[in-house]
Amino acid sequence: MTESEILGKLKESILIFDVELAEKSAQEAVNTDIDPLKAVEEGLVKGLDIIGEKYENDEIFLPELMMAANTFQTAMQILEPKISEKGQERAKKGIIVLGTVKGDIHKIGKDIVTLLFRTAGYEVHDLGEDVDLFTFIENAKKLNADAIGLSALLTSTLSGQKDVIDALTQEGMREKYIIMVGGGATTPEWAETIGADLFAENAQAAVRKLTEMIAKKS
């Protein structure tokens, strides 16, 4: 099988959510000495780009999006060690600190966002649930994060998002970070009211909007 055929199979595995094909094609890439970084960027990522567009256009839905992400992760288990062996590194799009705010213990939405950001090439530090404002800020400082993601599913915990932004403002650090807010209780109006940089209605939108924002800042 030629290099272009293997890259095509990697892309196809994402589009049809075929974990076995992804695993087999990734191993073929390794066996035929294809640059593993090229296998990721010109094979797997090409498929993910199409999946992202389909999701945004309501042609597929969350279960399919997650299946594609999991297929990607399966192939990466084979390719990532080879990338490290060659001293290469996937281009990192940015560093994100995220979590569910104080008083809120919901995690499913946050976990999906974390997976998709990592799949898209971000370094993500998931702080978990019921995270206080000091933990968000200290980790953002320590990791030199580009963005802070604040999730809230309950209306009663929305104030936790505002508290982080207010604390950053008081410390004179508000402009250092892009603040993303999301979760079931969050609305575009609330995001604007508290001075967040972006509101994401779903995980794929979060990835797209943050990528666009980081590109503008650069």
C-alpha positions as CSV (number, residue, x, y, z in Angstrom):
1,M,0.0,0.0,0.0
2,T,1.4,3.4,-0.9
3,E,1.8,6.3,1.5
4,S,-1.2,8.2,0.0
5,E,-3.4,5.2,0.3
6,I,-2.4,4.7,4.0
7,L,-3.1,8.4,4.7
8,G,-6.4,8.0,2.9
9,K,-7.3,5.0,5.1
10,L,-6.5,7.0,8.3
11,K,-8.7,9.8,7.1
12,E,-11.5,7.3,6.2
13,S,-11.3,5.6,9.6
14,I,-12.3,8.9,11.2
15,L,-15.1,9.5,8.8
16,I,-16.7,6.1,9.3
17,F,-15.8,5.8,13.0
18,D,-13.8,2.6,12.4
19,V,-11.5,1.9,15.3
20,E,-10.1,-1.3,13.8
21,L,-9.3,0.5,10.5
22,A,-7.6,3.3,12.4
23,E,-5.5,0.9,14.4
24,K,-4.5,-1.1,11.4
25,S,-3.8,1.9,9.2
26,A,-1.7,3.6,12.0
27,Q,0.3,0.4,12.3
28,E,0.8,0.2,8.5
29,A,2.1,3.8,8.7
30,V,4.6,2.8,11.3
31,N,5.6,-0.4,9.4
32,T,6.2,1.4,6.1
33,D,8.2,4.2,7.9
34,I,5.7,7.0,7.1
35,D,6.5,10.1,9.1
36,P,4.1,9.6,12.1
37,L,3.5,13.3,12.4
38,K,2.5,13.4,8.7
39,A,0.2,10.4,9.4
40,V,-1.6,12.5,12.1
41,E,-1.8,15.8,10.3
42,E,-2.5,14.6,6.7
43,G,-4.5,11.5,7.6
44,L,-6.3,11.7,10.9
45,V,-6.7,15.4,11.2
46,K,-8.1,15.7,7.7
47,G,-10.9,13.4,8.7
48,L,-11.5,15.3,11.9
49,D,-11.8,18.6,10.0
50,I,-14.6,17.1,7.9
51,I,-16.3,15.6,11.0
52,G,-16.2,19.0,12.7
53,E,-17.8,20.7,9.7
54,K,-20.5,18.1,9.6
55,Y,-21.2,18.5,13.3
56,E,-21.5,22.3,13.0
57,N,-23.9,21.8,10.1
58,D,-26.1,19.4,12.0
59,E,-25.3,16.6,9.6
60,I,-24.0,14.4,12.5
61,F,-24.6,14.7,16.2
62,L,-22.7,14.3,19.5
63,P,-22.5,10.5,19.6
64,E,-20.9,10.5,16.1
65,L,-18.6,13.3,17.2
66,M,-17.4,11.3,20.2
67,M,-17.0,8.2,18.1
68,A,-14.7,10.1,15.7
69,A,-12.7,11.5,18.6
70,N,-12.3,8.0,20.2
71,T,-11.2,6.6,16.8
72,F,-8.6,9.3,16.6
73,Q,-7.3,8.5,20.1
74,T,-7.0,4.8,19.2
75,A,-4.7,5.6,16.3
76,M,-2.8,8.1,18.4
77,Q,-1.9,5.4,20.9
78,I,0.2,3.9,18.1
79,L,1.5,7.0,16.4
80,E,2.2,9.2,19.4
81,P,5.1,7.1,20.8
82,K,6.7,7.1,17.4
83,I,6.4,10.8,17.2
84,S,8.2,11.1,20.6
85,E,10.9,8.6,19.5
86,K,11.8,10.8,16.5
87,G,12.0,13.8,18.8
88,Q,9.1,15.4,17.1
89,E,6.1,17.1,18.6
90,R,2.7,17.8,17.3
91,A,2.2,21.6,17.0
92,K,0.6,22.7,20.2
93,K,-2.2,25.2,19.5
94,G,-2.4,26.5,23.1
95,I,-2.6,25.6,26.8
96,I,-6.0,25.5,28.5
97,V,-7.0,25.2,32.1
98,L,-10.6,24.2,32.6
99,G,-13.0,22.8,35.1
100,T,-16.5,22.9,36.6
101,V,-16.9,25.9,38.9
102,K,-17.4,25.8,42.7
103,G,-20.6,24.1,43.9
104,D,-21.1,22.2,40.6
105,I,-20.2,18.6,40.3
106,H,-21.3,17.9,36.8
107,K,-18.6,16.5,34.5
108,I,-19.9,15.0,31.3
109,G,-19.9,18.2,29.2
110,K,-16.5,19.2,30.6
111,D,-15.0,15.8,29.8
112,I,-16.3,16.0,26.2
113,V,-14.8,19.5,25.8
114,T,-11.5,18.2,27.2
115,L,-11.4,15.3,24.8
116,L,-12.1,17.4,21.8
117,F,-9.5,20.1,22.7
118,R,-6.9,17.4,23.2
119,T,-7.8,15.8,19.9
120,A,-7.5,19.2,18.2
121,G,-3.9,19.6,19.5
122,Y,-4.3,21.6,22.7
123,E,-2.6,20.9,26.0
124,V,-5.5,20.6,28.4
125,H,-5.3,20.6,32.2
126,D,-8.7,19.4,33.5
127,L,-9.0,20.6,37.1
128,G,-12.1,18.5,37.7
129,E,-15.4,19.5,39.3
130,D,-16.3,21.9,42.2
131,V,-13.2,24.0,41.5
132,D,-12.7,27.2,43.5
133,L,-11.5,30.4,41.8
134,F,-8.1,30.3,43.4
135,T,-7.4,26.9,41.9
136,F,-8.3,28.2,38.4
137,I,-6.1,31.2,38.8
138,E,-3.1,29.5,40.4
139,N,-3.0,26.8,37.7
140,A,-3.4,29.3,34.9
141,K,-0.4,31.2,36.3
142,K,1.7,28.1,36.9
143,L,1.1,26.6,33.5
144,N,1.2,30.0,31.6
145,A,-2.2,29.1,30.1
146,D,-3.6,30.8,27.1
147,A,-7.2,30.2,28.1
148,I,-9.4,29.3,31.1
149,G,-12.5,27.3,30.6
150,L,-15.4,27.6,33.2
151,S,-18.3,25.2,33.0
152,A,-21.5,25.6,35.0
153,L,-24.6,23.4,34.5
154,L,-26.6,24.8,37.4
155,T,-28.0,28.3,37.5
156,S,-27.1,28.5,41.2
157,T,-23.4,28.0,40.3
158,L,-23.2,30.6,37.5
159,S,-21.7,33.1,39.9
160,G,-18.6,30.9,40.1
161,Q,-17.8,31.9,36.5
162,K,-18.1,35.6,37.4
163,D,-16.0,35.2,40.5
164,V,-13.0,34.0,38.5
165,I,-13.3,36.9,36.1
166,D,-13.6,39.4,38.9
167,A,-10.6,38.0,40.8
168,L,-8.5,38.1,37.6
169,T,-9.6,41.7,37.1
170,Q,-8.7,42.7,40.7
171,E,-5.2,41.1,40.3
172,G,-4.7,43.0,37.0
173,M,-4.4,39.8,35.1
174,R,-7.7,39.7,33.2
175,E,-6.2,40.5,29.8
176,K,-3.7,37.7,30.1
177,Y,-6.2,34.9,29.5
178,I,-9.0,34.1,27.1
179,I,-12.0,33.2,29.3
180,M,-14.4,30.6,27.9
181,V,-17.7,29.9,29.5
182,G,-20.2,27.1,28.8
183,G,-22.5,24.5,30.3
184,G,-26.2,24.1,30.5
185,A,-26.9,27.2,32.6
186,T,-24.7,29.5,30.5
187,T,-26.1,31.8,27.9
188,P,-24.5,34.3,25.4
189,E,-26.2,37.1,27.4
190,W,-24.7,35.9,30.7
191,A,-21.3,35.6,29.1
192,E,-21.5,39.2,27.8
193,T,-22.7,40.4,31.2
194,I,-19.7,39.0,33.1
195,G,-17.2,39.9,30.5
196,A,-16.2,36.5,29.2
197,D,-14.3,36.4,25.9
198,L,-16.4,33.6,24.4
199,F,-19.5,31.5,25.0
200,A,-19.6,28.0,23.4
201,E,-22.9,26.3,22.9
202,N,-21.2,23.0,22.4
203,A,-17.8,21.3,22.5
204,Q,-17.0,21.6,18.8
205,A,-17.9,25.3,18.8
206,A,-15.6,25.8,21.8
207,V,-12.7,24.4,19.8
208,R,-13.5,26.4,16.7
209,K,-14.0,29.7,18.5
210,L,-10.9,29.4,20.7
211,T,-8.8,28.5,17.7
212,E,-10.1,31.6,15.9
213,M,-9.5,33.8,18.9
214,I,-5.9,32.6,19.5
215,A,-5.1,33.1,15.8
216,K,-6.3,36.7,16.0
217,K,-4.2,37.4,19.1
218,S,-1.2,36.0,17.4
